[in-house]
Amino acid sequence: METNGMEKRNGKRGPRVQVGAAAGALAALLVAASLGTAQAQATGELVSLGRKTGVGARALGLGEAFTAVADDYSALYYNAAGMTQLTRSEVGINLSYGMFQNNASFDNGTPNRRSLESTKLNALNMILTDGGRWALGIGYYTPVSFDDPLIFQAHGSEYVYDAEGQMDHYRMGLAYMVSEQVRLGLAASAVGGKEQLEVRDVNTVRYLEEYTGYNLEPSFLIHLSEMFSVGGSAVVMERLELTDTYQEQGGNPLESIYDIHHPFQAKLGFAFQSGLTQVSADWHGDFWSSYTYRSAGDAFVNHDINYPNKHTFNIGLEQHLDRRGPVLRLGYTWENQDDERPQPNQRDPYRVSAGIGFMPSKRVGLDFAYQYGDSRTFQNSRPDGPQDLSIDSEDHQVMASLRYRW
């Protein structure tokens, strides 16, 4: 999308700039420092934006290839129809540690490194089931982070950019098993979050981004045989609103409001299980739309922005060492956009995952996962200038999950 008349990575008022890296319902508002393209790889799940961190250590270990698996408490987030696969009611809690780092190099010079660390509650949810036809789930998630630090020296001055915050999801879902082969689900989400940005260049400017929204997502899970299953979902109703407050040092706050319209988001997954081995694969598609925008006190103005569609591909492998022993997991995720003119030397974001799971008893499960992500962009340090700024981004996630069945 375009910024509201301000380039957020240099703190100066300027022409509106379209960004190209984003997902969820809104393009990344983290616009590059007088840069003309987006630095942050903003990813999200359905109504969301920012950088996706995933939900649940088991799903994270599988690279989030979980749509056609969906057989634990994480099903509420990835595919509500899968909740009917649980034979017992279940509650789950996830804790996560994240470290995001940007390495910015101007004109092939020495990289400047800046990082942010955070430890937070990633998920808390419960699924109630009769062990047969019906299941009900409620949950709280923080699957998206806005942490994005940046520092570099260019044109004789230092540029510092700090963004922090998260998107919160509150979700409720209902699932029904039509037959042994077919399961249907419906999930409703309310989302809200805050992002705080501070840019220090010639002077200091601050942004406060406040998000509110909701969506409705039907889903399905079909067992084609004892070994094969397919699952998917699509958003059929969605609303996301952003209130942006900009303040330059010594100036008055300026408020802008965005009403984002997103046409279609979908997920499709496949899973194959043979003996102690399970392989899964997912595709997530985000298809762009438009938004209306107004400054405080003004009327809304329509915008038709042609964004590239974004595709996320996930592959996961789960290997049981024996029927009662630990479980090993591996996953790989990469993203691709339908860019007509992709930036030269830009590396599509990817993430590599590994995890392990234990069942100390029939009622208790423990899962741990680590994920490493990487991306690279080349940008201009001055408007309409050459692409002289290289930014390599690294993302580390460590997650632990505890689930209890009764």
C-alpha positions in Angstrom: 0.0 0.0 0.0 1.0 3.6 0.1 2.0 5.4 3.3 -0.1 8.3 4.5 2.1 10.9 2.8 5.0 10.1 5.1 8.1 8.0 4.5 8.3 6.1 7.7 11.9 5.1 7.5 13.3 8.6 7.4 10.7 10.5 9.4 10.3 13.2 6.7 7.1 14.1 4.9 7.3 13.1 1.3 5.6 11.5 -1.6 3.6 8.4 -1.0 5.5 5.3 -1.6 4.2 1.9 -2.6 5.8 -1.1 -0.9 6.1 -4.6 -2.3 6.7 -7.0 0.6 3.7 -7.7 2.7 1.0 -10.2 3.5 -2.2 -10.6 5.5 -4.7 -7.8 4.9 -2.3 -4.9 4.5 1.0 -4.1 2.9 3.9 -3.5 5.2 3.7 -0.1 6.8 7.4 -0.3 7.5 8.5 1.6 4.5 12.3 1.7 3.8 14.4 4.7 4.8 13.7 7.1 2.1 14.0 3.8 0.3 11.4 3.2 -2.4 10.7 -0.5 -1.5 9.8 -2.4 1.6 12.5 -3.8 3.8 10.5 -5.8 6.3 9.3 -9.1 5.1 5.8 -8.8 6.4 3.9 -12.0 6.7 0.8 -13.0 8.4 -2.0 -15.5 8.7 -5.3 -14.3 7.3 -6.1 -11.0 8.9 -2.6 -10.0 10.0 0.6 -8.3 9.0 4.1 -7.9 10.3 6.4 -10.9 10.6 4.8 -14.3 11.2 6.1 -16.4 14.1 3.8 -19.3 13.9 1.6 -21.1 16.6 2.5 -24.2 18.5 5.9 -26.0 18.7 4.7 -29.0 16.8 3.4 -27.1 13.9 6.5 -24.8 13.9 8.8 -27.9 13.8 6.9 -29.1 10.7 7.4 -25.7 9.0 3.7 -25.0 9.6 2.7 -27.6 7.1 -0.2 -28.4 9.4 -3.5 -27.7 7.5 -4.1 -31.4 6.6 -2.6 -32.7 9.9 -4.5 -30.5 12.4 -4.9 -33.2 15.1 -4.0 -31.4 18.3 -5.0 -28.1 20.0 -3.3 -26.1 17.2 -6.1 -27.2 14.8 -8.2 -24.3 16.0 -5.6 -21.9 14.4 -4.6 -23.9 11.3 -7.7 -25.8 10.4 -10.8 -25.8 12.7 -12.2 -28.9 11.0 -9.4 -30.9 12.4 -10.6 -30.4 16.0 -12.9 -33.4 15.5 -9.9 -35.7 15.2 -9.2 -35.2 19.0 -10.6 -38.1 21.0 -10.2 -36.2 24.2 -10.6 -32.6 25.2 -7.3 -30.8 25.3 -5.7 -27.5 26.5 -2.4 -26.2 25.3 0.0 -23.4 26.2 3.0 -22.1 24.2 5.9 -19.9 25.2 8.3 -18.5 22.6 11.6 -16.6 22.4 12.4 -14.6 19.3 15.4 -12.7 18.1 15.2 -10.6 14.9 18.3 -9.0 13.4 18.9 -6.7 10.5 22.4 -6.3 9.0 22.5 -3.2 6.8 25.4 -2.5 4.5 25.6 0.8 2.6 27.5 0.9 -0.7 29.2 -2.4 0.0 30.6 -1.1 3.3 30.9 -2.8 6.7 27.5 -4.1 7.8 25.7 -2.4 10.7 23.9 -4.9 13.0 20.9 -4.3 15.1 18.6 -6.8 16.9 15.6 -7.1 19.1 14.7 -10.0 21.5 11.4 -10.9 23.1 9.9 -13.7 25.2 6.1 -14.0 25.2 3.1 -16.1 25.5 2.5 -17.5 22.0 -0.8 -19.3 22.5 -3.3 -20.4 25.1 -6.3 -22.4 23.9 -8.7 -25.2 24.7 -10.6 -27.7 22.6 -13.7 -29.4 24.0 -14.9 -32.5 22.2 -17.4 -35.3 22.7 -14.8 -37.6 21.2 -17.0 -38.1 18.1 -19.1 -35.7 16.1 -18.5 -32.3 17.7 -15.7 -30.1 18.9 -15.5 -26.5 20.2 -12.4 -24.5 20.5 -11.4 -21.1 22.0 -8.0 -19.5 22.0 -5.6 -16.6 22.2 -2.6 -16.3 19.9 0.3 -13.9 19.1 1.3 -15.2 15.7 2.7 -12.0 14.4 5.6 -9.7 15.5 6.3 -6.2 14.5 9.9 -6.1 15.9 12.1 -4.6 13.2 15.4 -2.8 14.2 17.6 -1.0 11.7 20.8 1.1 11.8 23.2 2.3 9.1 25.6 5.1 8.2 24.9 6.9 4.9 25.6 10.2 3.3 27.5 11.4 6.4 24.8 10.7 9.0 23.4 7.9 11.1 20.0 6.5 10.5 18.2 4.5 13.3 14.8 2.8 13.0 13.1 0.8 15.8 9.7 -0.9 15.6 8.2 -3.1 18.3 4.8 -4.7 19.0 2.6 -7.6 18.1 -0.8 -8.6 16.7 -3.2 -10.5 19.0 -5.7 -13.0 17.7 -8.8 -14.1 19.7 -10.4 -17.1 18.0 -13.4 -19.4 18.5 -14.2 -22.4 16.3 -16.8 -25.1 15.9 -16.2 -28.4 14.0 -18.5 -31.2 12.9 -17.6 -34.7 11.6 -20.0 -35.4 8.8 -18.6 -38.9 8.3 -15.4 -40.8 9.0 -14.0 -39.3 5.9 -15.3 -35.7 5.9 -15.0 -33.0 8.6 -16.1 -29.4 8.5 -15.2 -26.4 10.6 -15.9 -22.7 11.1 -13.7 -20.3 13.0 -14.2 -16.6 13.8 -11.3 -14.3 14.8 -11.1 -10.9 16.4 -7.7 -9.3 16.0 -6.0 -6.3 17.6 -2.6 -5.0 18.0 -0.2 -2.1 18.5 3.0 -1.2 16.7 5.3 1.5 18.0 7.9 3.0 15.6 10.6 5.5 16.3 12.8 6.9 13.6 16.0 9.0 14.4 17.7 10.8 11.6 17.8 14.6 11.3 15.2 14.7 14.0 13.0 12.1 15.8 9.6 11.0 14.7 7.2 8.4 16.2 4.3 6.4 14.8 1.7 4.5 16.8 -0.2 1.9 14.6 -3.3 0.5 16.2 -5.2 -2.4 14.5 -8.6 -3.8 15.0 -10.5 -6.3 12.8 -12.2 -9.7 12.5 -12.6 -12.6 10.0 -14.7 -15.7 9.4 -13.0 -18.8 8.0 -14.8 -22.0 7.0 -12.5 -25.1 6.6 -12.6 -28.8 5.7 -10.6 -31.9 6.2 -11.1 -35.0 4.1 -9.5 -38.4 4.7 -9.1 -39.9 1.3 -7.8 -43.1 2.7 -6.0 -44.3 5.9 -2.8 -42.8 4.5 -3.9 -39.6 2.6 -5.7 -36.5 3.8 -6.4 -33.1 2.3 -7.5 -30.0 4.1 -8.1 -26.3 3.4 -9.8 -23.1 4.3 -10.7 -19.7 3.0 -11.7 -16.3 4.5 -15.2 -15.4 3.4 -15.7 -12.3 5.6 -13.0 -9.9 6.8 -12.5 -6.4 8.1 -9.3 -4.7 9.2 -8.9 -1.0 10.3 -5.7 0.8 11.1 -5.4 4.1 13.0 -2.0 5.6 12.4 -0.8 8.5 14.6 2.3 10.3 13.4 4.2 12.9 15.5 7.4 14.7 14.6 9.6 16.0 17.4 8.1 19.3 18.6 5.0 18.9 16.4 1.4 18.0 16.9 0.1 14.4 16.4 -1.5 13.7 13.0 -4.0 10.9 12.8 -4.9 8.9 9.7 -7.4 6.0 9.3 -7.2 3.1 6.9 -10.1 0.7 6.0 -8.5 -2.3 4.3 -10.4 -4.4 1.9 -8.9 -7.9 1.1 -10.6 -10.1 -1.5 -9.4 -13.6 -0.9 -7.0 -15.6 1.3 -6.8 -19.4 1.2 -4.9 -22.4 2.5 -4.6 -25.9 1.1 -2.7 -28.8 2.5 -1.9 -32.5 1.9 -0.7 -35.2 4.4 0.6 -38.7 3.9 1.2 -41.1 6.7 2.7 -44.6 6.5 3.7 -46.4 9.7 5.8 -44.1 11.9 6.4 -41.5 9.2 4.2 -38.6 8.2 4.9 -36.1 5.4 2.8 -32.9 4.9 2.8 -30.0 2.5 0.8 -26.7 2.5 0.2 -23.7 0.2 -1.1 -20.4 1.6 -2.2 -17.7 -0.8 -2.7 -14.0 -0.1 -4.4 -12.1 -2.9 -4.3 -8.3 -2.8 -7.0 -5.8 -2.9 -7.5 -2.1 -2.0 -8.2 0.3 0.9 -9.8 3.6 1.7 -7.9 6.2 3.6 -8.6 9.5 5.3 -6.9 12.0 7.5 -8.8 12.8 10.8 -11.8 14.9 9.9 -11.7 14.2 6.2 -13.8 11.9 4.0 -12.5 8.5 2.9 -10.8 8.3 -0.4 -10.8 5.1 -2.5 -7.5 3.5 -3.7 -7.0 0.7 -6.2 -3.5 -0.6 -5.6 -2.2 -3.5 -7.7 -0.3 -5.6 -5.2 1.5 -8.8 -6.1 -0.1 -12.0 -4.8 2.0 -13.8 -2.2 2.4 -17.5 -2.0 3.8 -19.4 1.0 4.9 -23.1 0.6 5.5 -25.4 3.6 6.9 -28.9 3.8 7.1 -31.0 7.0 8.4 -34.4 8.0 7.4 -36.1 11.3 9.2 -39.3 12.3 8.2 -41.4 15.3 11.2 -43.4 16.7 8.8 -45.9 18.0 5.1 -45.9 18.9 5.7 -44.7 22.4 9.0 -42.9 22.0 10.0 -39.4 21.0 9.0 -37.8 17.7 11.5 -35.9 15.4 10.3 -33.1 13.1 11.8 -31.1 10.2 10.2 -28.3 8.2 11.0 -25.9 5.4 9.0 -22.8 4.4 9.6 -20.3 1.5 7.7 -17.4 0.1 7.2 -16.1 -3.4 5.4 -13.1 -4.9 3.9 -12.5 -8.3 6.2 -9.6 -8.9 6.3 -8.3 -12.5 9.7 -6.8 -11.9 11.3 -8.4 -8.9 14.2 -6.5 -7.3 17.6 -7.6 -8.6 19.5 -9.8 -6.1 16.6 -9.9 -3.7 16.3 -13.3 -2.0 12.9 -14.7 -1.3 12.3 -15.3 2.5 12.8 -18.9 3.7 12.6 -20.6 7.1 14.1 -23.9 8.3 12.6 -25.7 11.3 13.5 -28.6 13.6 11.6 -30.0 16.6 11.1 -32.9 19.0 8.1 -34.1 20.9 7.5 -36.3 23.9 4.5 -37.9 25.6 5.5 -38.5 29.3 2.0 -39.9 29.9 -1.2 -40.4 28.0 -2.5 -37.1 29.2 0.6 -34.8 28.8 2.6 -33.8 25.7 5.7 -31.7 25.4 7.0 -30.2 22.2 10.0 -28.1 21.4 11.0 -26.4 18.1 13.6 -24.0 16.6 13.2 -22.1 13.4 15.7 -20.0 11.5 14.5 -17.5 8.8 16.5 -15.4 6.3 15.8 -12.8 3.6 17.7 -10.1 1.7 16.6 -6.9 -0.1 18.5 -4.2 -2.0 17.1 -0.7 -1.7 17.9 2.9 -2.4 19.2 5.1 0.4 17.8 8.2 -1.4 14.5 8.6 -3.3 15.0 7.7 -7.0 18.6 6.9 -6.3 20.6 3.7 -7.0 20.1 0.5 -4.9 23.0 1.1 -2.7 21.7 -0.3 0.6 21.7 -4.1 1.3 19.7 -5.4 4.2 20.0 -9.0 5.3 17.4 -10.1 7.9 17.7 -13.0 10.3 14.9 -14.4 12.4 15.4 -17.0 15.3 12.4 -18.6 17.0 12.5 -21.0 19.9 9.2 -22.4 21.1 8.0 -24.8 23.8 4.5 -26.2 24.1 2.7 -28.1 26.9 -0.6 -29.9 26.2 -2.9 -31.7 28.6 -5.7 -34.1 27.7 -8.6 -35.3 29.8 
